């Protein structure tokens, strides 16, 4: 009687929808057809949330799958088998494949990688060394990033679990939580009603520049976020809704950073003294800078959601009142900033 191993993939953001059948991956031949079987089962729950929603449930396009590969490694880090889901299996949210008999009673590591071709990794060391360096592919205009995944194939996600495989004819359940390699940064800017009383005229938000963000990330999470080159930059024109200016970015994780070296948001605005669009000689450019506090000490975590509420009260100086709560994408970290004299 064959021994069956069932691995249920639990997704932190309920991450899965069906993929395109035109992009069906190759399924490797089982190592040992008389050995253990692994059954991967996927969950599907994709409610849509409004921008800046405090409940922070992921959007459908933030959790969609175009591919999923599961790697099983032995205790020495050698690859036992890699299984790429077919499009039919993604639609059915279930796939079964074999492990050799020799895996019974041993400690194995199960790695899952979604929406990325990781087939070049032949060992655990190679897989955990894979780097993603395409931050620009996640970012675009507000209209684009607030309605779809810009990166071809969707958001890269990964997760792993090390567990001892049970004895022959037993069932071993393995839960693997997938997390996106990027964090989500949502900025909502308002011009406080007191601004017009103090200065008169008008203040118009032109664009928001994100800079000093990580330019690459390990595909599989390390024990602590690594901090490499912090050179990624993206500028976005905010969307206006109900008197609020909305901006949305996706960035890679980074470790703790000292003040002055953290991820930076710059709100670029124009102050028009008389509020008359027909005159230009009374206009001046104003920049408001916000360093991301992150989880703590500027640390940005993969799969994190960082909400920054910026309230502009003046033209010069900054007074920042910051409130931060720690959570994953499903619950946001909130940073409130008062800007101006």
C-alpha positions in Angstrom: 0.0 0.0 0.0 1.4 3.3 -0.9 2.2 5.9 1.7 0.6 9.3 1.2 1.9 12.6 2.4 -0.4 15.5 2.3 1.0 19.0 2.2 -1.6 21.7 2.6 -0.3 25.1 1.5 -1.8 27.8 3.8 -1.4 31.2 2.3 -1.1 34.3 4.6 -3.0 36.5 2.2 -5.3 33.7 0.9 -3.1 34.0 -2.2 -4.5 32.0 -5.0 -6.5 32.2 -8.2 -6.3 30.2 -11.4 -3.6 30.7 -14.0 -3.3 30.8 -17.8 -3.4 27.4 -19.5 -1.1 28.7 -22.2 1.8 28.8 -19.8 1.7 25.2 -18.5 5.0 24.1 -16.8 6.8 20.8 -17.3 6.2 18.2 -14.7 9.2 16.1 -13.8 9.0 12.4 -13.7 8.5 11.1 -10.1 11.6 9.8 -8.4 10.0 6.7 -7.1 6.5 5.7 -8.1 6.3 3.2 -5.2 7.3 5.8 -2.7 5.4 8.5 -0.9 2.9 10.9 -2.5 2.7 14.7 -1.8 -0.7 16.3 -2.3 -0.7 20.1 -2.4 -4.0 21.8 -1.8 -4.7 25.5 -2.5 -7.2 27.9 -0.9 -9.0 30.7 -2.8 -10.4 33.8 -1.2 -10.1 37.1 -3.1 -12.2 39.9 -1.8 -11.5 43.4 -3.2 -10.6 46.2 -0.8 -10.6 50.0 -1.3 -7.3 51.9 -1.4 -6.0 52.7 2.1 -8.4 50.2 3.7 -7.4 49.6 7.3 -8.5 45.9 7.1 -5.7 45.4 4.6 -6.9 42.2 2.9 -4.9 41.7 -0.3 -6.4 42.6 -3.7 -7.2 39.8 -6.1 -4.3 40.7 -8.4 -1.9 40.8 -5.4 -2.6 37.2 -4.6 -3.1 35.7 -8.1 -1.0 32.7 -9.3 0.4 32.1 -12.8 2.8 29.3 -11.6 3.7 27.4 -8.5 6.7 25.1 -7.9 7.3 22.9 -4.8 10.8 21.8 -4.0 11.5 18.9 -1.6 15.0 18.8 -0.1 16.6 16.1 2.1 18.4 17.0 5.3 21.6 17.5 3.4 20.0 20.1 1.1 19.9 17.9 -1.9 16.9 18.1 -4.2 14.6 15.1 -3.8 12.0 16.3 -6.3 10.6 19.5 -7.9 7.0 19.7 -8.9 5.6 22.4 -11.1 1.8 22.8 -11.0 0.1 22.4 -14.4 -2.6 24.9 -15.3 -5.3 22.2 -14.7 -3.9 21.6 -11.2 -3.9 25.3 -10.4 -7.5 25.5 -11.5 -8.4 22.4 -9.4 -6.1 23.8 -6.6 -4.7 20.4 -6.0 -1.7 18.3 -7.2 -0.2 15.0 -6.2 3.4 13.8 -6.8 5.7 11.1 -5.4 8.6 11.1 -3.0 11.1 8.2 -2.7 10.7 5.5 0.0 13.9 6.7 1.5 12.2 10.0 2.6 10.1 8.1 5.2 11.2 9.0 8.7 13.6 11.7 7.6 13.5 15.5 8.0 12.7 17.2 4.7 12.4 20.8 3.7 9.4 21.8 1.5 9.9 25.1 -0.4 7.2 26.7 -2.5 7.9 29.5 -5.1 5.1 31.2 -6.9 5.1 33.3 -10.1 8.8 32.9 -10.7 10.9 30.4 -12.7 13.2 28.9 -10.1 14.0 25.7 -12.0 17.8 26.6 -12.1 18.0 25.8 -8.4 19.2 22.2 -8.0 20.0 22.4 -4.2 18.5 24.1 -1.2 21.6 26.4 -1.1 21.0 27.5 -4.7 17.3 28.1 -4.1 17.8 30.2 -0.9 20.5 32.2 -2.8 18.2 33.3 -5.6 17.8 37.0 -5.9 15.0 39.1 -7.4 16.1 42.5 -8.7 13.1 43.9 -10.6 11.5 46.4 -8.2 10.6 48.7 -11.2 8.4 45.9 -12.7 6.0 46.3 -9.7 5.6 50.0 -9.9 3.8 52.4 -12.3 1.1 55.0 -12.3 -1.4 55.0 -9.5 -4.2 53.8 -11.9 -2.0 50.9 -13.0 -0.8 49.6 -9.6 -4.2 50.1 -7.9 -6.0 47.9 -10.5 -3.6 45.1 -11.6 -0.2 43.4 -11.1 2.2 45.2 -13.4 4.9 42.6 -13.1 4.5 39.9 -15.7 3.3 36.7 -14.0 2.2 38.5 -10.8 3.8 39.0 -7.4 6.7 36.7 -6.6 5.9 34.7 -3.4 7.7 32.0 -1.4 7.5 30.0 1.8 9.0 26.9 3.3 8.5 24.4 6.1 10.9 21.8 7.5 9.2 18.7 8.9 9.9 15.0 9.5 8.1 12.7 7.1 6.1 10.0 8.8 6.4 6.3 8.7 5.2 4.2 5.7 1.4 4.2 5.3 1.1 7.3 7.5 -0.1 10.7 6.5 2.1 13.8 7.1 0.5 17.2 6.8 2.8 20.1 5.9 1.6 23.7 6.0 3.6 26.3 4.0 2.8 30.0 4.2 3.6 32.0 1.1 4.6 35.6 1.4 5.3 38.2 -1.3 8.9 39.4 -1.7 7.7 43.0 -1.8 6.1 45.3 0.8 3.2 47.6 0.0 3.5 51.3 0.8 0.3 53.4 0.6 0.5 57.2 1.0 -2.5 59.4 1.5 -1.9 63.2 1.6 -4.4 65.9 2.7 -4.0 69.6 2.9 -5.4 70.6 6.3 -8.2 73.2 6.4 -6.0 75.4 8.6 -3.5 75.9 5.7 -5.7 78.3 3.8 -6.4 80.3 7.0 -2.7 80.7 7.7 -1.5 81.4 4.2 -4.3 82.0 1.8 -3.8 80.8 -1.8 -3.7 77.2 -2.8 -1.3 74.2 -2.4 -1.3 71.6 -5.2 0.4 68.2 -4.9 2.3 67.5 -8.1 4.0 64.2 -7.5 5.5 61.8 -4.9 9.0 60.5 -5.2 10.0 57.3 -3.4 13.8 56.8 -3.1 16.5 55.0 -1.1 14.6 51.8 -1.3 16.2 48.3 -1.7 17.1 47.4 -5.3 17.0 43.6 -4.8 15.8 40.9 -2.4 16.3 37.2 -1.8 13.4 35.2 -3.2 13.2 33.1 -0.1 13.1 35.0 3.2 16.2 34.8 5.4 16.1 34.8 9.2 16.4 38.6 9.2 15.9 41.0 6.3 19.2 41.7 4.4 20.1 45.3 3.5 22.0 45.7 0.3 22.1 48.6 -2.2 19.3 51.1 -1.4 19.1 52.7 -4.8 15.6 52.1 -6.1 13.6 55.2 -7.0 10.1 55.7 -8.4 8.1 58.9 -9.0 4.3 58.8 -9.2 1.6 61.4 -9.8 -1.0 60.9 -7.1 -4.7 60.3 -7.8 -7.1 62.7 -6.3 -10.3 61.5 -4.6 -12.5 63.5 -2.1 -9.7 66.0 -1.4 -7.1 63.4 -0.8 -4.0 62.6 -2.8 -3.3 58.8 -3.1 0.0 57.1 -4.0 0.9 53.5 -4.0 4.3 51.8 -4.2 5.8 48.2 -3.9 9.3 47.9 -2.5 11.7 45.1 -1.4 12.4 44.5 2.3 15.4 46.0 4.2 16.9 45.7 7.7 17.1 48.3 10.3 18.6 51.6 9.2 19.8 54.7 10.9 17.9 58.0 10.6 18.9 59.7 7.3 19.4 56.5 5.5 15.9 55.1 5.5 13.4 54.7 2.7 12.3 58.3 1.8 9.0 59.7 0.4 9.1 63.3 -1.0 5.9 65.1 -1.6 6.4 67.8 -4.2 3.9 70.6 -4.3 3.3 74.1 -5.7 2.1 76.9 -3.5 0.2 79.6 -5.4 0.0 82.7 -3.3 -3.1 84.2 -4.9 -4.7 80.9 -6.0 -5.0 82.3 -9.6 -3.9 79.8 -12.2 -3.5 82.6 -14.7 -0.5 84.1 -12.8 2.8 82.3 -12.3 5.2 84.8 -10.8 3.7 84.2 -7.3 4.2 80.5 -7.2 6.9 78.5 -5.3 7.8 74.9 -5.1 7.6 73.1 -1.8 8.9 69.6 -0.8 7.8 67.6 2.2 10.0 64.7 3.2 9.0 61.6 5.1 11.3 58.8 6.2 9.5 55.5 6.6 9.6 54.4 10.2 8.7 50.8 9.1 8.3 48.2 11.7 11.0 49.7 13.8 14.1 51.7 13.1 13.2 51.9 9.4 12.9 48.1 8.9 10.7 47.2 6.0 9.5 43.6 6.0 8.4 41.5 3.0 4.7 41.1 2.8 4.3 44.1 5.0 1.7 46.9 4.5 2.7 50.4 5.4 0.1 53.1 5.4 1.3 56.7 5.7 -1.3 59.4 6.4 0.3 62.8 5.7 -1.6 66.0 6.8 0.0 69.2 5.5 -0.6 72.2 7.8 2.1 74.6 6.6 4.8 75.6 4.1 8.0 75.3 6.1 9.4 72.9 8.7 8.0 69.5 9.7 6.2 68.4 12.8 5.8 64.6 12.7 3.5 62.6 15.0 4.0 59.0 14.2 1.9 56.0 15.2 3.1 52.6 14.2 1.5 49.2 14.6 3.2 46.0 13.5 1.6 43.5 11.1 1.8 41.7 7.8 0.0 42.6 4.6 -3.3 41.5 6.0 -3.0 44.1 8.8 -1.2 47.4 8.1 1.6 49.3 9.8 0.2 52.9 10.0 2.4 56.0 10.2 0.7 59.4 10.7 2.6 62.5 9.9 1.8 66.2 10.4 3.7 68.3 7.8 4.3 72.0 8.0 5.0 74.7 10.5 
